[in-house]
Amino acid sequence: MAKRVLVVGGTGPTGPFVVNGLRSRGHQVTILHTGRHEVAEIPDDVVHIHTDPFDGDATDDAIGTAEFDLAVVMYGRLRVLAELLAGRVDQLITIGGVGAVRGWVDPRDLFPSSMTVPAPADAPLAAPDEPIGKVRRIVETEQAVFEHHPGAVHLRYPMLYGPRQLIPREWPIVKRALDGRRSLILADGGLTLKSAAYVENAAHAVLCAADALGRAEGPAVAGIYNVTDERALTLRQIAEVVADELGHRFEFVSLPYELATPARPLVMHWSTGHRVVNTASLRRRLSYDDVVQPEEGLRRTARWLVDHPPSAKVEALLHDPFDYGAEDELIERWRSVLASFERPAFSSVPGYGAAYYGRDPNPATGDSRVEA
């Protein structure tokens, strides 16, 4: 059944997918945004309300007496908008962040340290006395949403990747490939796992929530859901896929995180611990499945960045100086240390336990075979 839907935001990386997905379902869509970033993907039949979603009074005036069957809040000051929309919308979908989950920001908050893979579905939230104010506000905002809309669906977005992403994680890889760099420094082998969502997958989660709310069991799906691609790729795998799409090959140089300074913009954290959230309820209760597999999403992202390289201002937000001279010097010093390092003589050479190896997978040890 057609609904009157208000989308707050709608012009960011996931917005056009959400708007057009709602339209394809027969809904009448209005978007409320600043008007500074109109995008061609949004058709003319979509109504625009231009105001500042971070200004509650301005938004109140802009909406006026209008009422909607469903609102999707993707942008703006959420806790203010949640209160403002009470009584004006029948159903509400809101977008927040996975930073609300304890351990996402600081792995030392957990024991054992760092998040398990995946984190439990009922993982605790960041503590009320969390020293990082932004994290506290994320948790408080979630509480405010359900205070005013007990039947709401709140989606926790992870880091997004894909076209028009504001801070493109993949640019440090793409730029080095375009610049012909042969080596790419990775921290701790590039084995870090972090939840992420391709923009079309994140938008699909919103549409799944809208569909679920439209069914008879709509009230039963109220709650909080983590959103992420169903599979998390390691940083090395991400680099491999991106480079392959560009017809490039890197020699991966693994350094301990404490030394792998150039790898910080890829890790995007001061720890290489895994940060993977549980999405079982998203799949089970909202019938979510990826519409784009991560490998394909990365390939599309790489092609987009080649055609739309970020501005110097955006590139600066990645904190990557692309200092290739310093990177080469670091690699050379590391190799020099390895070459001169004398391994201690073990009374018995450590093996691989019960592993079923026919050959030593690490030729650096000098052992050609593993005894059964």
C-alpha positions in Angstrom: 0.0 0.0 0.0 1.4 3.4 -1.0 2.7 5.5 1.9 3.6 9.1 2.3 7.3 8.9 3.2 9.6 11.6 4.5 13.3 11.0 4.0 15.5 13.4 6.0 18.8 13.6 4.1 18.5 11.4 1.0 21.3 12.9 -1.1 24.3 11.2 0.5 26.0 8.0 -0.6 23.0 5.7 0.4 20.2 8.3 0.0 19.4 7.9 -3.8 19.2 4.1 -3.4 16.7 4.5 -0.5 14.7 7.2 -2.3 14.4 5.3 -5.5 13.8 2.0 -3.7 10.8 3.6 -1.9 9.5 5.0 -5.2 9.8 1.6 -6.9 7.5 0.3 -4.1 4.9 2.9 -5.0 5.4 5.3 -2.1 5.2 9.1 -2.4 8.5 10.4 -1.3 9.5 13.8 0.1 13.1 14.5 1.0 14.1 17.1 3.6 17.7 18.4 3.2 19.7 21.5 2.9 19.5 21.7 -0.9 23.3 22.2 -1.2 23.9 18.8 -2.7 21.2 17.9 -5.3 22.0 14.7 -7.1 20.8 13.7 -10.6 19.8 10.2 -9.4 16.7 11.6 -7.6 13.8 12.1 -10.1 11.7 15.2 -10.4 8.6 13.6 -8.9 10.3 13.6 -5.4 9.2 16.6 -3.4 12.0 18.7 -1.8 11.9 20.6 1.5 15.0 22.7 2.0 16.0 23.5 5.5 18.8 22.6 8.0 18.0 19.3 9.7 20.4 20.2 12.5 18.2 23.1 13.4 15.1 21.8 15.2 13.1 25.1 15.0 13.9 25.5 11.3 12.9 21.9 10.6 9.7 22.3 12.6 8.7 25.4 10.5 9.6 23.7 7.2 7.5 20.6 7.9 4.6 22.7 9.2 1.4 20.7 9.6 2.5 17.9 7.2 2.1 14.4 8.4 3.6 11.2 7.0 3.1 7.5 7.3 6.8 6.8 7.5 9.9 8.8 8.1 13.5 7.7 7.4 16.0 9.9 9.3 19.4 9.6 7.6 20.8 13.0 8.4 20.6 15.8 11.0 20.3 16.0 14.8 18.6 12.7 15.4 17.5 13.2 19.0 15.9 16.5 18.2 14.2 15.1 15.0 12.9 12.1 16.9 11.1 14.3 19.3 9.9 16.7 16.6 8.4 13.9 14.5 6.5 12.4 17.4 2.8 12.6 16.4 3.7 13.6 12.8 4.7 10.1 11.6 3.2 6.7 12.2 6.4 4.8 11.7 10.1 5.7 12.0 13.4 4.4 10.7 16.5 6.0 12.0 20.2 5.7 11.1 23.0 5.7 13.7 26.4 4.2 14.1 28.0 1.0 15.4 30.2 3.1 17.7 27.5 2.6 20.3 28.8 -1.0 20.8 31.3 -1.3 23.6 34.8 -2.1 22.4 34.3 -0.6 18.9 36.2 2.6 19.9 38.4 1.2 22.7 39.2 -2.5 22.7 40.5 -2.2 26.3 36.9 -1.8 27.4 36.5 -5.6 26.9 37.9 -8.8 28.4 39.5 -10.5 26.6 40.6 -7.3 24.9 39.1 -6.4 21.5 35.8 -7.6 20.1 35.1 -11.2 19.3 34.3 -12.1 15.7 31.5 -11.4 15.4 30.6 -9.5 18.6 27.6 -11.0 20.4 24.2 -10.0 19.3 23.5 -8.7 22.8 26.9 -7.0 23.1 26.8 -4.3 25.8 26.8 -0.6 24.8 29.5 1.9 25.6 29.5 2.9 29.2 27.6 5.9 30.4 30.9 7.5 31.6 32.5 6.9 28.2 35.2 9.6 28.0 34.7 10.2 24.2 31.7 12.5 24.1 30.7 11.5 20.6 30.3 7.9 21.7 28.2 8.9 24.7 25.9 10.9 22.4 25.4 8.0 20.1 24.1 5.9 23.0 22.0 8.7 24.3 20.5 9.3 20.9 19.4 5.7 20.5 17.6 5.9 23.8 15.9 9.2 22.8 14.6 7.6 19.6 12.8 4.9 21.5 11.6 7.2 24.2 9.5 9.1 21.5 9.0 6.2 19.1 8.8 2.8 20.9 8.0 1.1 17.6 10.9 2.5 15.7 13.6 0.6 13.8 17.1 1.9 14.4 19.9 0.9 12.1 23.5 1.1 13.1 25.6 1.8 10.1 29.3 0.8 10.0 31.9 2.5 7.8 30.5 2.8 4.3 32.3 2.4 1.0 31.3 3.0 -2.6 30.5 5.9 -4.9 30.3 9.4 -3.2 31.6 8.2 0.1 32.9 11.3 1.8 36.0 9.8 3.3 37.0 7.0 0.9 39.0 4.3 2.8 40.2 2.8 -0.5 41.8 5.9 -1.8 45.2 5.2 -0.2 45.3 2.0 -2.1 43.9 3.4 -5.4 46.3 6.4 -5.4 49.3 4.2 -4.8 48.3 1.9 -7.6 47.8 4.9 -10.0 51.1 6.3 -8.9 52.8 3.0 -9.8 53.9 2.1 -6.3 55.2 -1.5 -6.1 55.1 -1.9 -2.3 52.2 -1.4 0.1 52.9 -1.5 3.8 50.4 -3.4 5.9 50.2 -3.5 9.7 50.4 -7.0 11.2 50.0 -8.7 7.8 46.9 -6.7 7.0 44.8 -9.3 8.8 42.5 -6.8 10.5 38.8 -7.4 10.0 36.4 -4.5 10.3 32.7 -4.4 9.6 31.8 -2.3 6.5 28.9 -1.9 4.2 28.8 -1.1 0.5 26.5 1.8 0.0 23.8 -0.1 -1.9 23.8 -2.8 0.8 23.3 -0.3 3.6 20.4 1.3 1.6 18.9 -2.1 1.1 18.8 -2.6 4.9 16.7 0.6 5.1 14.3 -0.8 2.5 14.1 -4.1 4.2 13.1 -2.2 7.4 10.5 -0.3 5.5 9.1 -3.5 4.0 9.0 -5.2 7.4 7.2 -2.2 9.0 4.6 -2.4 6.2 3.7 -6.0 6.8 1.2 -7.2 9.4 4.0 -8.0 11.8 5.4 -4.5 11.6 5.3 -3.7 15.3 7.2 -6.9 16.1 10.3 -5.7 14.2 10.9 -2.7 16.3 14.4 -2.5 17.7 18.0 -1.9 16.9 19.9 -3.7 14.1 23.5 -3.7 13.2 24.1 -3.2 9.4 27.1 -4.5 7.6 28.1 -6.7 4.6 27.6 -10.3 5.4 31.3 -11.0 4.9 34.2 -8.9 6.2 37.4 -8.9 4.2 40.8 -8.3 5.7 42.7 -5.2 4.8 45.0 -7.3 2.7 42.1 -8.8 0.8 40.7 -5.4 0.2 44.0 -4.2 -1.2 44.3 -7.3 -3.4 40.8 -6.8 -4.9 41.2 -3.0 -5.4 44.6 -3.5 -7.0 43.4 -6.3 -9.2 40.5 -4.2 -10.5 43.1 -1.5 -11.6 45.4 -4.1 -13.2 48.1 -3.6 -10.6 50.1 -5.8 -8.3 51.5 -4.8 -4.9 54.3 -6.4 -3.0 52.8 -6.5 0.5 55.3 -5.6 3.3 54.1 -6.6 6.7 55.4 -4.6 9.7 54.4 -4.7 13.3 51.7 -2.1 13.9 54.0 -0.1 16.1 56.3 0.4 13.1 53.8 0.5 10.3 53.1 4.2 10.4 52.0 4.5 6.7 49.4 1.8 7.3 47.4 3.9 9.8 45.0 5.5 7.3 44.0 2.0 6.2 43.5 0.6 9.7 41.7 3.8 10.7 42.3 2.9 14.4 45.1 2.8 16.9 44.6 -0.9 17.3 44.6 -3.8 14.7 42.1 -5.7 16.8 39.0 -6.9 14.9 35.8 -4.9 14.9 33.0 -7.1 13.5 29.4 -6.7 14.6 26.7 -9.3 14.6 23.9 -9.0 11.9 21.9 -12.2 12.6 18.8 -10.3 13.6 19.0 -8.1 10.5 19.0 -11.2 8.3 16.4 -13.1 10.4 13.9 -10.4 11.3 14.2 -8.0 8.4 15.0 -10.7 5.7 18.2 -8.9 4.7 20.7 -10.3 2.2 23.6 -8.5 0.5 22.5 -7.2 -3.0 26.2 -6.5 -3.9 29.0 -8.8 -2.8 31.9 -7.1 -1.1 34.4 -8.0 -3.9 32.2 -6.4 -6.5 31.5 -3.4 -4.3 35.2 -2.9 -3.9 35.7 -3.1 -7.7 33.0 -0.5 -8.3 34.5 1.7 -5.6 37.9 1.5 -7.2 36.6 2.5 -10.6 34.6 5.3 -9.1 37.6 6.7 -7.4 39.7 6.6 -10.6 37.0 8.6 -12.3 36.2 10.9 -9.3 39.5 11.4 -7.3 38.9 13.1 -4.0 39.7 16.8 -3.6 42.8 17.9 -1.7 40.5 18.8 1.2 38.9 15.3 1.4 42.3 13.6 0.9 43.6 15.6 3.9 40.9 14.0 6.1 42.5 10.6 5.4 45.7 11.8 7.1 47.8 10.1 4.5 50.8 12.2 3.3 51.7 9.7 0.6 55.3 10.2 1.5 56.8 7.5 -0.7 60.4 8.5 0.1 59.8 7.8 3.8 57.9 4.6 3.0 60.8 3.3 1.0 63.2 4.2 3.7 61.1 2.4 6.3 60.9 -0.7 4.2 64.7 -0.7 3.6 65.4 -0.3 7.3 63.0 -3.1 8.1 64.6 -5.5 5.6 68.0 -4.5 6.9 66.9 -5.5 10.4 65.6 -8.8 9.2 68.7 -9.6 7.3 71.0 -8.9 10.2 68.8 -10.6 12.8 70.2 -13.7 14.4 67.6 -16.2 15.5 68.3 -18.0 18.7 69.1 -21.7 18.5 66.2 -23.8 19.8 66.9 -27.2 21.4 64.1 -28.5 19.2 62.7 -26.5 16.2 59.1 -25.5 16.9 56.6 -27.1 14.6 53.1 -26.6 13.5 51.3 -28.9 16.0 48.6 -31.0 14.4 48.4 -29.0 11.2 48.2 -31.0 8.0 51.1 -29.5 6.1 53.1 -31.4 3.5 55.6 -28.6 3.2 56.7 -25.8 5.5 54.4 -22.9 4.5 57.1 -20.4 5.6 60.3 -20.9 3.6 62.0 -18.3 5.8 62.5 -20.9 8.5 64.6 -23.0 6.2 62.6 -26.3 6.9 61.6 -27.9 3.6 59.2 -30.5 5.2 57.2 -31.0 8.3 57.5 -34.3 10.0 54.3 -36.3 10.5 
